[in-house]
């Protein structure tokens, strides 16, 4: 019989810039008396990966260009935040007051390049948290370090709450994966009816 068991790691600590994310994860798993086994899949919030990878940017360190300033006026946003959105994007697809829809450098389409300002440490002038530069690579590093340290083969998913352009609400989405099949191409194969 196949089954799916979900476990949430309680009391997971706040992650800071430069933390050894793997050791924090393993310590938290150990503290709740769980042992990783082959085939387990760890789902990590993008926010903890981004923080550990120094993607928390103080806005005072951002110097907006003219394009960012012009778009900030149109959208009623901080020009420094708009500059980060532009830096993290391939193209601006649409904008209106309060929102900028872009194609992120990672290929996702969404508001504000996935840049988050909620539930993060803010300095006196504000901060913004960017997505990891290479979420698949980040997942692969964690997976490989677990295999090396524990001799356990797990999958790793880095997930984020993504908005849906031109729709209300958010959905959970994998932005990085390692150790699992993320796309099973069934074209040309028999379906339930042959």
C-alpha positions as a Markdown table, in Angstrom:
| # | Residue | x | y | z |
|---|---|---|---|---|
| 1 | Unk | 0.0 | 0.0 | 0.0 |
| 2 | Unk | 1.3 | 3.5 | -0.9 |
| 3 | Unk | 0.8 | 6.2 | 1.6 |
| 4 | Unk | 1.6 | 9.9 | 2.1 |
| 5 | Unk | 2.6 | 11.1 | 5.5 |
| 6 | Unk | 3.2 | 14.8 | 6.1 |
| 7 | Unk | 5.3 | 16.0 | 9.1 |
| 8 | Unk | 5.8 | 19.6 | 10.0 |
| 9 | Unk | 9.0 | 20.4 | 11.9 |
| 10 | Unk | 7.9 | 22.3 | 15.0 |
| 11 | Unk | 9.8 | 25.2 | 16.5 |
| 12 | Unk | 11.9 | 25.7 | 13.4 |
| 13 | Unk | 14.3 | 28.6 | 14.2 |
| 14 | Unk | 14.5 | 31.9 | 12.3 |
| 15 | Unk | 17.2 | 31.7 | 9.7 |
| 16 | Unk | 19.8 | 34.5 | 9.4 |
| 17 | Unk | 22.2 | 35.5 | 6.6 |
| 18 | Unk | 25.0 | 33.0 | 6.4 |
| 19 | Unk | 23.4 | 30.2 | 8.6 |
| 20 | Unk | 24.4 | 26.7 | 7.6 |
| 21 | Unk | 20.9 | 25.8 | 6.5 |
| 22 | Unk | 21.6 | 22.1 | 6.4 |
| 23 | Unk | 22.7 | 22.0 | 10.0 |
| 24 | Unk | 19.7 | 24.0 | 11.1 |
| 25 | Unk | 17.4 | 21.6 | 9.3 |
| 26 | Unk | 19.1 | 18.5 | 10.7 |
| 27 | Unk | 19.1 | 19.9 | 14.2 |
| 28 | Unk | 15.4 | 20.7 | 14.0 |
| 29 | Unk | 14.6 | 17.3 | 12.6 |
| 30 | Unk | 16.6 | 15.7 | 15.4 |
| 31 | Unk | 14.9 | 17.8 | 18.1 |
| 32 | Unk | 11.5 | 16.4 | 17.0 |
| 33 | Unk | 12.8 | 12.8 | 17.2 |
| 34 | Unk | 12.4 | 12.1 | 13.5 |
| 35 | Unk | 15.0 | 10.2 | 11.4 |
| 36 | Unk | 15.3 | 10.9 | 7.7 |
| 37 | Unk | 15.0 | 7.7 | 5.6 |
| 38 | Unk | 15.6 | 7.0 | 1.9 |
| 39 | Unk | 12.7 | 8.4 | -0.1 |
| 40 | Unk | 11.7 | 11.2 | 2.3 |
| 41 | Unk | 11.1 | 14.6 | 0.6 |
| 42 | Unk | 12.0 | 17.8 | 2.4 |
| 43 | Unk | 9.9 | 20.8 | 1.4 |
| 44 | Unk | 11.7 | 24.0 | 2.4 |
| 45 | Unk | 10.2 | 27.5 | 2.3 |
| 46 | Unk | 11.9 | 29.7 | -0.2 |
| 47 | Unk | 12.3 | 32.3 | 2.5 |
| 48 | Unk | 14.7 | 30.3 | 4.6 |
| 49 | Unk | 16.8 | 29.4 | 1.6 |
| 50 | Unk | 16.9 | 33.0 | 0.4 |
| 51 | Unk | 17.9 | 34.3 | 3.9 |
| 52 | Unk | 20.7 | 31.7 | 4.3 |
| 53 | Unk | 22.0 | 32.6 | 0.8 |
| 54 | Unk | 22.2 | 36.4 | 1.6 |
| 55 | Unk | 19.3 | 37.4 | -0.6 |
| 56 | Unk | 18.0 | 39.9 | 2.1 |
| 57 | Unk | 18.7 | 43.3 | 0.6 |
| 58 | Unk | 18.6 | 46.6 | 2.6 |
| 59 | Unk | 16.8 | 49.1 | 0.4 |
| 60 | Unk | 19.4 | 51.8 | 1.4 |
| 61 | Unk | 21.9 | 49.8 | -0.7 |
| 62 | Unk | 19.8 | 50.1 | -3.9 |
| 63 | Unk | 20.4 | 53.0 | -6.3 |
| 64 | Unk | 17.4 | 53.2 | -8.6 |
| 65 | Unk | 17.9 | 54.1 | -12.3 |
| 66 | Unk | 15.6 | 56.3 | -14.3 |
| 67 | Unk | 13.5 | 53.4 | -15.6 |
| 68 | Unk | 12.8 | 52.3 | -12.0 |
| 69 | Unk | 12.0 | 55.9 | -11.0 |
| 70 | Unk | 9.5 | 56.3 | -13.9 |
| 71 | Unk | 7.8 | 52.9 | -13.2 |
| 72 | Unk | 7.7 | 53.7 | -9.4 |
| 73 | Unk | 5.7 | 56.8 | -10.2 |
| 74 | Unk | 3.3 | 54.8 | -12.3 |
| 75 | Unk | 2.8 | 52.1 | -9.8 |
| 76 | Unk | 3.1 | 54.1 | -6.5 |
| 77 | Unk | 6.0 | 52.0 | -5.3 |
| 78 | Unk | 9.4 | 52.7 | -3.7 |
| 79 | Unk | 11.9 | 53.3 | -6.6 |
| 80 | Unk | 14.5 | 51.2 | -4.9 |
| 81 | Unk | 12.1 | 48.2 | -4.7 |
| 82 | Unk | 11.2 | 48.7 | -8.4 |
| 83 | Unk | 14.9 | 48.7 | -9.2 |
| 84 | Unk | 15.2 | 45.3 | -7.5 |
| 85 | Unk | 12.1 | 44.0 | -9.4 |
| 86 | Unk | 13.7 | 45.1 | -12.7 |
| 87 | Unk | 17.0 | 43.6 | -11.8 |
| 88 | Unk | 15.3 | 40.2 | -11.0 |
| 89 | Unk | 13.2 | 40.2 | -14.2 |
| 90 | Unk | 13.5 | 39.5 | -17.9 |
| 91 | Unk | 10.6 | 41.8 | -18.8 |
| 92 | Unk | 7.8 | 43.8 | -17.4 |
| 93 | Unk | 4.6 | 42.3 | -18.8 |
| 94 | Unk | 2.1 | 44.7 | -17.2 |
| 95 | Unk | 1.9 | 47.3 | -14.5 |
| 96 | Unk | -0.7 | 49.4 | -12.7 |
| 97 | Unk | -0.8 | 51.2 | -9.4 |
| 98 | Unk | 0.3 | 48.8 | -6.7 |
| 99 | Unk | 1.5 | 45.9 | -8.9 |
| 100 | Unk | 4.1 | 45.1 | -11.5 |
| 101 | Unk | 3.7 | 41.8 | -13.4 |
| 102 | Unk | 7.0 | 40.5 | -14.6 |
| 103 | Unk | 8.7 | 37.4 | -16.1 |
| 104 | Unk | 11.3 | 36.6 | -13.5 |
| 105 | Unk | 14.8 | 35.6 | -14.5 |
| 106 | Unk | 13.9 | 32.1 | -13.4 |
| 107 | Unk | 11.0 | 32.1 | -15.8 |
| 108 | Unk | 8.1 | 32.5 | -13.4 |
| 109 | Unk | 5.4 | 35.1 | -14.2 |
| 110 | Unk | 4.1 | 37.0 | -11.2 |
| 111 | Unk | 3.8 | 40.1 | -9.3 |
| 112 | Unk | 6.9 | 42.1 | -8.2 |
| 113 | Unk | 9.4 | 39.3 | -9.2 |
| 114 | Unk | 8.5 | 37.3 | -6.2 |
| 115 | Unk | 10.2 | 39.9 | -4.0 |
| 116 | Unk | 8.9 | 39.7 | -0.4 |
| 117 | Unk | 8.9 | 42.3 | 2.3 |
| 118 | Unk | 6.7 | 40.5 | 4.8 |
| 119 | Unk | 7.9 | 38.4 | 7.8 |
| 120 | Unk | 11.5 | 39.5 | 7.3 |
| 121 | Unk | 13.9 | 41.5 | 9.3 |
| 122 | Unk | 13.7 | 45.2 | 8.3 |
| 123 | Unk | 16.5 | 47.7 | 8.8 |
| 124 | Unk | 15.6 | 51.3 | 9.5 |
| 125 | Unk | 15.1 | 52.1 | 5.8 |
| 126 | Unk | 13.4 | 48.8 | 4.8 |
| 127 | Unk | 14.5 | 45.5 | 3.3 |
| 128 | Unk | 13.4 | 43.1 | 0.6 |
| 129 | Unk | 13.9 | 39.4 | 0.2 |
| 130 | Unk | 14.8 | 38.1 | -3.3 |
| 131 | Unk | 14.2 | 34.6 | -4.6 |
| 132 | Unk | 17.3 | 32.3 | -4.6 |
| 133 | Unk | 19.5 | 32.8 | -7.7 |
| 134 | Unk | 19.4 | 29.1 | -8.5 |
| 135 | Unk | 16.7 | 27.2 | -6.6 |
| 136 | Unk | 17.4 | 23.9 | -8.3 |
| 137 | Unk | 21.1 | 24.2 | -7.4 |
| 138 | Unk | 20.2 | 25.1 | -3.8 |
| 139 | Unk | 18.0 | 22.0 | -3.6 |
| 140 | Unk | 20.7 | 19.9 | -5.1 |
| 141 | Unk | 23.4 | 21.1 | -2.6 |
| 142 | Unk | 21.1 | 20.3 | 0.3 |
| 143 | Unk | 20.2 | 16.9 | -1.1 |
| 144 | Unk | 23.9 | 16.0 | -1.8 |
| 145 | Unk | 25.0 | 17.2 | 1.7 |
| 146 | Unk | 22.4 | 15.0 | 3.3 |
| 147 | Unk | 23.5 | 12.0 | 1.3 |
| 148 | Unk | 27.1 | 12.6 | 2.2 |
| 149 | Unk | 26.5 | 13.3 | 5.9 |
| 150 | Unk | 23.7 | 10.8 | 6.7 |
| 151 | Unk | 24.0 | 8.3 | 3.7 |
| 152 | Unk | 20.3 | 8.9 | 3.1 |
| 153 | Unk | 18.9 | 9.7 | -0.3 |
| 154 | Unk | 16.1 | 12.3 | 0.0 |
| 155 | Unk | 14.3 | 14.6 | -2.4 |
| 156 | Unk | 14.3 | 18.4 | -1.8 |
| 157 | Unk | 11.7 | 20.9 | -2.9 |
| 158 | Unk | 12.0 | 24.6 | -2.4 |
| 159 | Unk | 8.5 | 26.0 | -2.4 |
| 160 | Unk | 7.1 | 29.5 | -2.5 |
| 161 | Unk | 3.7 | 31.0 | -2.3 |
| 162 | Unk | 3.2 | 32.4 | -5.8 |
| 163 | Unk | 0.6 | 34.8 | -6.9 |
| 164 | Unk | -1.4 | 34.1 | -10.0 |
| 165 | Unk | -1.2 | 37.1 | -12.5 |
| 166 | Unk | -4.6 | 38.6 | -13.2 |
| 167 | Unk | -6.1 | 36.4 | -10.4 |
| 168 | Unk | -6.7 | 36.9 | -6.7 |
| 169 | Unk | -4.9 | 34.6 | -4.2 |
| 170 | Unk | -1.7 | 32.6 | -4.1 |
| 171 | Unk | -0.8 | 28.9 | -4.7 |
| 172 | Unk | 2.1 | 26.9 | -3.3 |
| 173 | Unk | 4.6 | 26.2 | -6.1 |
| 174 | Unk | 7.9 | 24.4 | -6.3 |
| 175 | Unk | 10.6 | 26.8 | -7.6 |
| 176 | Unk | 13.5 | 24.4 | -7.1 |
| 177 | Unk | 13.8 | 20.6 | -6.9 |
| 178 | Unk | 16.4 | 17.9 | -6.6 |
| 179 | Unk | 16.1 | 14.1 | -6.2 |
| 180 | Unk | 12.6 | 13.8 | -7.5 |
| 181 | Unk | 11.0 | 13.5 | -11.0 |
| 182 | Unk | 9.3 | 16.9 | -11.6 |
| 183 | Unk | 7.9 | 16.1 | -15.0 |
| 184 | Unk | 6.8 | 12.7 | -16.2 |
| 185 | Unk | 6.3 | 12.9 | -20.0 |
| 186 | Unk | 3.5 | 10.4 | -20.8 |
| 187 | Unk | 3.0 | 11.5 | -24.4 |
| 188 | Unk | 2.7 | 8.5 | -26.7 |
| 189 | Unk | 2.0 | 6.0 | -23.8 |
| 190 | Unk | -1.3 | 4.3 | -23.1 |
| 191 | Unk | -3.8 | 6.0 | -20.8 |
| 192 | Unk | -6.4 | 4.2 | -18.7 |
| 193 | Unk | -8.4 | 3.4 | -21.8 |
| 194 | Unk | -5.5 | 2.2 | -24.0 |
